């Protein structure tokens, strides 16, 4: 087993904390990795957690700093209700128990980007605890077997963010930006290895990982490194390390010889944080609009990914793996459903166009769904022409590429300009097939000798001559009659 400590940090002066546990088995025998992740993610709010200062990404350094942000004497924190609501929503989404009463604490440490000498957090009684995240993934030779697992969430907590250190190597100085505007994701990974049944090993902490891909690489490397150290009779050091994205390695930063004493104490300037189950439970004399009510927030929860996937499979009869693609690509569900609602084609046919043609082109050009030059309405029109028999499916793929290059043209314009309408005239089809049969006497003799597979070659010749503008079923019937 390994324990993953996850902290989700909010924008500027705000943050959540999550603690997650799950199992990771190494490829090396008789050893397992134990990992704790602390993930910091931003809350979308217009002001900071404990002050009215605005939040704006990439604002000039120290341009959004109040007296409290600068830790001037006599200034007091004022809790941002929007941040509390965001923490409660996160707890509800992760099936946590929302504590009706939570507390704030001071975590003491000295660092230049924390001018007060302490950080306001929720160490003892956080806002949410004991949650569960259920997730699914594919495995098997064809990656089509869905495996569902669950992850325990220990707690979610609001936490004050530190400032940002800006290192000037040319002048050998460090500047401090108290805007507290860091990236949207930052992860610290605590990693150790041990043999099952034995005590947990010595852990190292890999700091400030800024992407999920880098996180996976850092964990894999660190587990492998520690296993190799132990197998060579070495000793794993309790240290802080950094991840080098260029080499994919972790490198030492500083050791952790002793446990740091943060001297946690109750935050004297913030009262207990109360949230209420319903408006009926709000005490008399308190305006329900001015407090956080769980029932009110529950109605604001969006459709969660697992619920979306189930709905898509049950409503449209699509494959589970396709539902994952729709959910994972921002805006793709709306695109797909708009096409389905605009055409009479079966959703299973529509999903093929969306997954293969649309996403194939988007991915090849590194575009997102909102940047697609082909609108859902235009794709629906193309699919409808195929369904009505006006153009063939192979022709439709050619038209799709032309639509991608010239989105200002309609489907009808492209089909007309390039003369791609289906040939449905029986006499004309008979003439075309007769020419192909007459020009391939050897193939005809082979077919008449019993090898029906060669008929596919004649069909291909017809398709080539007509540029894919014929119905394969109709052509096969005509050819079979001619060569029989």
Order of alpha helices (4+ residues) and beta strands (2+ residues): beta-beta-beta-alpha-beta-beta-beta-beta-beta-beta-beta-beta-beta-beta-alpha-beta-beta-beta-beta-alpha-alpha-alpha-alpha-alpha-alpha-alpha-alpha-alpha-alpha-alpha-alpha-alpha
